Amino acid sequence: MNRLALPLFAVSLSLVTACNSEKAKHSEPPIFHVSSPLRTDTSIAKSYVCQIRSKNHIDLRAQERGYIQNIYVDEGERVHTGQALFQIMPNLYRAEFQKAQAEANFAEIEYNNTAALAEKGVVSENELALAKAELDQANAEVELARTHLSFATISAPFDGLIDRLEVRLGSLVDDGELLTHLSDNSKLWVYFNVPEAEYLDYIMSAQIENWRVQLKLANGRLFSEAGIVETIEADFDNETGNIPFRATFENPQGILRHGETGNIIIHTSYEDALVIPQKATFEVLEKKYVFIVNDAGIIEAREVKIAAELPHIYILKSGLEEGEHFLLEGLRLVRPGEEIEYDVISGSEAIHSLDLYTE
């Protein structure tokens, strides 16, 4: 019996010792990681959907009714100022011009004869004035007929690209009917909408003068030329709360075309900024807070203001000073006023272990 009881006692003692060891292990207070804000230079890039428009983009329309007699250009062709594009059958207008010119010649002969007779006193000054008025009217009719004849040829008012042809050879067109579009793509206007809060940030910043932006094309590549924001429209859209901006881009290689879409990229620089990981914050009633840890290890909740946001980090506007310690993780495990054990991780190590963009 004694031989059996001794081993059983030894086993029981080892079990009790093991349990006590586990309890001691669980009762040890956890060690938390704390860090400090990192002071660094960084920048953020914001993207806005945009629409690309030619600075000069017009409708070319017929100015007289008639049949299309000649089409001198093709779709997509580059044309130059004054180049003939279309001709509407000019027979009628040429005949009107010739008739007006003949009547003007006759009126001039009548006037010269009347003037000769007036010098001899055969006719009165009133008859001479009447002849002069008839000559002026005839000359005006010539100019009107010449203008109508010029309408038969539609020419390019500026250098540009021809769009789709809306008519074909021999088509009967009415006065004002669309023939095609003409676009001058040497300079493009790019429109994008900015929310009110971001508009105020931009307006109140120093970067508004000579404000350069980038254009990301539909294929994801950046356009080679930087643009300059030149105008902001007068009113906000009441439905969206946005206001349109317009940036101008030079297009020396002719890559951009009227009607394209893309994204405007605006970079905002923050020099000597304080940044913290987003995971170190929590939100209460739409306000951001961090847990401050003082030298005694006591937890305190403090509100922080955010100036801007990057992936995984916040750029601080206020709330923390350089050198102050905040709880880096385990926010759900502590409460204000509680004392904790902690290890300090440098702000640089805490930030650069994240996926972010700093300079």
C-alpha positions as CSV (number, residue, x, y, z in Angstrom):
1,M,0.0,0.0,0.0
2,N,2.8,2.4,0.9
3,R,4.7,1.6,-2.3
4,L,1.5,2.4,-4.3
5,A,0.6,5.6,-2.4
6,L,4.0,7.3,-2.9
7,P,4.0,7.3,-6.7
8,L,0.4,8.6,-6.7
9,F,1.4,11.4,-4.4
10,A,4.3,12.4,-6.6
11,V,2.1,12.5,-9.7
12,S,-0.5,14.6,-7.9
13,L,2.2,17.0,-6.7
14,S,3.6,17.4,-10.2
15,L,0.1,18.2,-11.6
16,V,-0.5,20.9,-8.9
17,T,2.8,22.4,-9.7
18,A,2.1,22.5,-13.4
19,C,-1.3,24.1,-12.8
20,N,0.2,26.8,-10.6
21,S,2.8,27.4,-13.2
22,E,0.2,27.9,-15.9
23,K,-1.8,30.3,-13.7
24,A,1.3,32.3,-13.0
25,K,2.0,32.5,-16.7
26,H,-1.6,33.8,-17.4
27,S,-1.6,36.3,-14.6
28,E,1.5,38.1,-15.8
29,P,0.4,41.5,-17.2
30,P,0.7,41.9,-21.0
31,I,3.4,44.2,-22.5
32,F,2.0,46.7,-25.0
33,H,3.9,48.5,-27.8
34,V,3.8,52.3,-27.8
35,S,5.3,54.8,-30.2
36,S,5.7,58.5,-31.0
37,P,4.6,60.6,-34.0
38,L,7.1,60.6,-36.8
39,R,8.1,64.0,-38.2
40,T,8.7,63.6,-42.0
41,D,8.1,65.1,-45.4
42,T,5.3,63.4,-47.3
43,S,2.7,64.1,-50.0
44,I,-0.8,62.8,-50.9
45,A,-2.3,62.3,-54.4
46,K,-6.0,62.8,-55.0
47,S,-7.7,61.6,-58.2
48,Y,-10.7,63.2,-59.9
49,V,-12.6,61.8,-62.9
50,C,-12.2,64.3,-65.8
51,Q,-13.5,65.0,-69.3
52,I,-11.2,66.2,-72.0
53,R,-12.4,68.9,-74.4
54,S,-10.6,70.7,-77.3
55,K,-10.1,74.4,-76.6
56,N,-11.6,75.0,-80.1
57,H,-14.3,72.5,-81.1
58,I,-17.0,73.7,-83.5
59,D,-19.9,72.5,-85.7
60,L,-19.4,73.1,-89.4
61,R,-22.8,73.7,-90.9
62,A,-24.2,74.6,-94.3
63,Q,-25.0,78.3,-94.7
64,E,-27.2,77.9,-97.8
65,R,-29.6,75.2,-99.1
66,G,-28.2,73.1,-102.0
67,Y,-26.6,69.9,-103.2
68,I,-23.1,68.9,-102.0
69,Q,-21.0,69.2,-105.1
70,N,-17.5,68.5,-103.7
71,I,-16.1,67.1,-100.4
72,Y,-12.4,68.0,-100.3
73,V,-11.4,66.3,-97.0
74,D,-11.7,62.9,-95.3
75,E,-12.5,62.0,-91.7
76,G,-9.6,62.5,-89.3
77,E,-7.7,64.6,-91.7
78,R,-5.7,67.6,-90.4
79,V,-6.7,70.8,-92.2
80,H,-5.4,74.4,-92.1
81,T,-7.0,77.8,-91.8
82,G,-8.8,78.8,-95.0
83,Q,-8.7,75.3,-96.6
84,A,-11.8,74.4,-98.6
85,L,-13.7,71.5,-97.0
86,F,-17.1,71.3,-98.8
87,Q,-18.7,73.0,-101.8
88,I,-22.4,73.3,-102.2
89,M,-23.5,73.5,-105.9
90,P,-22.8,77.2,-106.7
91,N,-24.6,77.6,-110.0
92,L,-27.6,79.5,-108.6
93,Y,-25.4,81.8,-106.4
94,R,-23.0,82.4,-109.3
95,A,-25.9,83.4,-111.5
96,E,-27.3,85.7,-108.8
97,F,-23.8,87.3,-108.5
98,Q,-23.5,87.8,-112.3
99,K,-27.0,89.4,-112.5
100,A,-26.2,91.7,-109.6
101,Q,-22.9,92.7,-111.2
102,A,-24.6,93.4,-114.5
103,E,-27.3,95.6,-112.8
104,A,-24.5,97.5,-111.0
105,N,-22.7,98.1,-114.3
106,F,-26.0,99.5,-115.7
107,A,-26.6,101.7,-112.7
108,E,-23.0,103.0,-113.0
109,I,-23.6,104.0,-116.7
110,E,-26.9,105.7,-115.7
111,Y,-25.2,107.6,-113.0
112,N,-22.4,108.8,-115.3
113,N,-24.9,109.9,-117.9
114,T,-27.0,111.7,-115.3
115,A,-23.9,113.4,-113.9
116,A,-22.9,114.7,-117.3
117,L,-26.4,116.1,-117.9
118,A,-26.4,117.7,-114.5
119,E,-23.2,119.5,-115.3
120,K,-24.9,121.1,-118.3
121,G,-28.0,121.9,-116.3
122,V,-30.2,119.5,-118.3
123,V,-31.3,117.5,-115.2
124,S,-31.7,118.6,-111.6
125,E,-29.5,117.8,-108.6
126,N,-32.3,115.6,-107.2
127,E,-32.2,113.3,-110.3
128,L,-28.4,113.0,-109.9
129,A,-28.8,112.1,-106.2
130,L,-31.4,109.5,-107.2
131,A,-29.0,108.0,-109.8
132,K,-26.3,107.9,-107.2
133,A,-28.6,106.1,-104.7
134,E,-29.5,103.5,-107.4
135,L,-25.9,102.9,-108.0
136,D,-25.1,102.4,-104.3
137,Q,-28.0,100.0,-104.1
138,A,-26.8,98.0,-107.0
139,N,-23.3,97.8,-105.6
140,A,-24.8,96.5,-102.3
141,E,-26.6,93.8,-104.2
142,V,-23.3,92.8,-105.7
143,E,-21.7,92.4,-102.3
144,L,-24.8,90.4,-101.0
145,A,-24.6,88.1,-104.0
146,R,-20.8,87.7,-103.5
147,T,-21.4,86.7,-99.9
148,H,-24.0,84.2,-100.9
149,L,-21.6,82.7,-103.4
150,S,-18.9,82.5,-100.8
151,F,-21.3,80.5,-98.6
152,A,-21.2,77.8,-101.3
153,T,-17.7,76.9,-100.2
154,I,-17.2,75.9,-96.5
155,S,-13.6,76.5,-95.4
156,A,-11.7,75.8,-92.2
157,P,-11.7,78.8,-89.8
158,F,-8.7,77.4,-87.9
159,D,-6.2,74.5,-88.0
160,G,-7.6,71.3,-86.7
161,L,-8.9,67.8,-87.3
162,I,-12.0,66.8,-89.2
163,D,-14.5,64.7,-87.4
164,R,-17.0,62.2,-88.9
165,L,-18.6,63.4,-92.2
166,E,-22.3,63.8,-91.7
167,V,-23.1,64.2,-95.4
168,R,-22.1,62.5,-98.6
169,L,-21.4,63.7,-102.1
170,G,-24.7,64.7,-103.9
171,S,-26.6,65.1,-100.6
172,L,-29.2,67.9,-100.5
173,V,-28.5,70.0,-97.4
174,D,-30.6,72.7,-95.8
175,D,-29.4,76.0,-94.4
176,G,-27.8,75.2,-91.0
177,E,-27.5,71.5,-91.5
178,L,-24.5,69.8,-89.8
179,L,-21.7,68.8,-92.1
180,T,-19.0,67.8,-89.6
181,H,-17.0,68.9,-86.5
182,L,-13.6,70.6,-86.5
183,S,-11.3,70.3,-83.4
184,D,-8.1,72.1,-82.6
185,N,-6.4,69.7,-80.3
186,S,-3.2,71.7,-79.9
187,K,-4.4,72.7,-76.5
188,L,-7.0,70.8,-74.4
189,W,-9.3,71.9,-71.6
190,V,-9.8,69.3,-68.9
191,Y,-12.8,69.6,-66.6
192,F,-13.0,67.9,-63.2
193,N,-15.3,68.3,-60.2
194,V,-14.0,69.0,-56.7
195,P,-16.0,68.6,-53.4
196,E,-16.6,71.7,-51.4
197,A,-14.2,70.8,-48.5
198,E,-11.4,70.0,-50.8
199,Y,-12.1,73.2,-52.8
200,L,-11.6,75.2,-49.6
201,D,-8.4,73.4,-48.8
202,Y,-7.0,74.2,-52.3
203,I,-8.1,77.8,-52.3
204,M,-6.6,78.4,-48.8
205,S,-3.3,76.8,-49.7
206,A,-0.4,78.6,-51.3
207,Q,-0.3,76.1,-54.2
208,I,-3.2,77.7,-56.1
209,E,-0.9,79.9,-58.1
210,N,0.7,78.2,-61.1
211,W,-1.1,75.1,-59.9
212,R,0.2,72.1,-61.8
213,V,-1.7,68.8,-62.1
214,Q,-1.2,65.5,-63.9
215,L,-3.5,63.6,-66.2
216,K,-3.9,59.8,-66.0
217,L,-5.2,58.4,-69.3
218,A,-7.7,55.7,-69.8
219,N,-4.9,53.1,-70.2
220,G,-3.5,54.0,-66.8
221,R,-0.5,55.9,-68.0
222,L,0.4,59.4,-67.1
223,F,0.2,62.0,-69.9
224,S,3.7,63.4,-70.6
225,E,2.7,67.1,-70.2
226,A,1.7,68.7,-66.9
227,G,-1.4,70.8,-66.9
228,I,-2.2,74.1,-65.1
229,V,-5.4,74.8,-63.3
230,E,-6.6,78.1,-64.9
231,T,-10.2,78.6,-63.9
232,I,-12.8,77.5,-61.3
233,E,-16.5,78.0,-62.2
234,A,-18.6,80.4,-60.3
235,D,-21.2,78.1,-58.6
236,F,-21.4,74.8,-56.8
237,D,-23.8,72.1,-58.0
238,N,-26.5,72.0,-55.4
239,E,-27.2,68.3,-56.0
240,T,-23.6,67.0,-55.8
241,G,-21.9,69.7,-53.7
242,N,-19.1,69.9,-56.3
243,I,-17.6,72.8,-58.2
244,P,-15.9,72.3,-61.7
245,F,-12.3,73.1,-62.2
246,R,-10.6,73.5,-65.6
247,A,-7.0,72.6,-66.3
248,T,-5.2,73.4,-69.6
249,F,-2.8,70.9,-71.2
250,E,-0.5,71.5,-74.1
251,N,-0.8,68.6,-76.6
252,P,2.3,68.9,-78.8
253,Q,2.2,65.3,-80.1
254,G,-1.6,65.3,-80.7
255,I,-2.2,62.3,-78.4
256,L,-5.2,63.8,-76.7
257,R,-8.5,64.1,-78.5
258,H,-11.8,65.9,-77.8
259,G,-14.2,63.7,-75.8
260,E,-11.6,61.5,-74.0
261,T,-11.9,60.8,-70.3
262,G,-9.2,60.2,-67.6
263,N,-8.3,61.2,-64.1
264,I,-6.7,64.4,-62.8
265,I,-4.1,63.7,-60.2
266,I,-3.4,66.5,-57.7
267,H,-0.3,66.2,-55.4
268,T,-0.3,68.0,-52.1
269,S,3.0,68.3,-50.2
270,Y,3.2,68.2,-46.4
271,E,6.6,69.3,-45.2
272,D,7.8,68.5,-41.7
273,A,4.5,66.8,-40.9
274,L,3.6,64.5,-38.0
275,V,2.3,61.1,-39.0
276,I,0.9,58.2,-37.1
277,P,-0.4,54.7,-38.0
278,Q,-4.2,54.6,-38.6
279,K,-4.4,51.4,-36.5
280,A,-3.4,53.5,-33.4
281,T,-6.6,55.5,-33.6
282,F,-10.2,54.8,-32.7
283,E,-13.4,56.7,-33.5
284,V,-16.1,58.0,-31.1
285,L,-19.0,60.0,-32.6
286,E,-17.1,60.7,-35.8
287,K,-14.1,62.0,-33.9
288,K,-10.6,60.4,-33.9
289,Y,-8.8,59.5,-30.7
290,V,-5.6,57.9,-29.6
291,F,-4.6,56.4,-26.2
292,I,-1.8,58.5,-24.7
293,V,0.6,56.7,-22.4
294,N,2.4,58.9,-19.8
295,D,5.8,58.2,-18.2
296,A,4.0,56.3,-15.4
297,G,2.3,54.0,-17.9
298,I,-1.2,55.5,-17.3
299,I,-3.6,55.4,-20.3
300,E,-5.4,58.6,-21.3
301,A,-7.7,59.1,-24.3
302,R,-7.0,62.2,-26.4
303,E,-8.7,63.6,-29.6
304,V,-6.6,64.1,-32.6
305,K,-7.4,66.2,-35.7
306,I,-6.5,64.7,-39.1
307,A,-5.1,66.9,-41.9
308,A,-4.9,64.3,-44.6
309,E,-5.0,60.5,-45.1
310,L,-2.6,58.1,-46.8
311,P,-2.8,54.3,-47.0
312,H,-2.4,53.1,-43.4
313,I,-1.4,56.5,-41.9
314,Y,-2.8,59.8,-40.9
315,I,-1.2,63.2,-41.3
316,L,-1.9,65.1,-38.1
317,K,-3.3,68.6,-37.8
318,S,-3.3,68.7,-34.0
319,G,-3.6,66.6,-30.9
320,L,-0.2,65.1,-30.5
321,E,3.3,66.5,-30.1
322,E,6.6,65.0,-31.2
323,G,7.9,62.8,-28.4
324,E,4.6,62.0,-26.8
325,H,3.8,58.3,-26.5
326,F,0.6,56.7,-27.8
327,L,-0.6,53.1,-27.8
328,L,0.3,51.4,-31.0
329,E,-1.9,48.3,-30.8
330,G,-4.2,46.4,-28.4
331,L,-6.6,49.4,-28.1
332,R,-9.5,47.1,-27.2
333,L,-7.6,45.6,-24.2
334,V,-7.2,48.8,-22.2
335,R,-9.3,51.5,-20.6
336,P,-8.5,55.2,-19.7
337,G,-6.8,55.4,-16.3
338,E,-5.4,51.9,-16.5
339,E,-1.7,51.3,-15.9
340,I,0.1,49.2,-18.4
341,E,3.6,47.7,-19.1
342,Y,5.0,48.8,-22.4
343,D,7.9,48.7,-24.8
344,V,8.7,51.8,-26.9
345,I,9.0,51.4,-30.7
346,S,10.4,54.4,-32.5
347,G,8.1,56.4,-34.8
348,S,10.3,55.6,-37.8
349,E,10.1,51.9,-37.2
350,A,6.3,52.0,-36.6
351,I,5.6,54.0,-39.7
352,H,8.0,52.3,-42.1
353,S,6.8,48.9,-41.2
354,L,3.5,49.9,-42.9
355,D,2.8,50.3,-46.7
356,L,2.9,54.0,-47.2
357,Y,4.4,56.8,-49.2
358,T,6.8,59.3,-47.6
359,E,9.6,61.3,-49.0
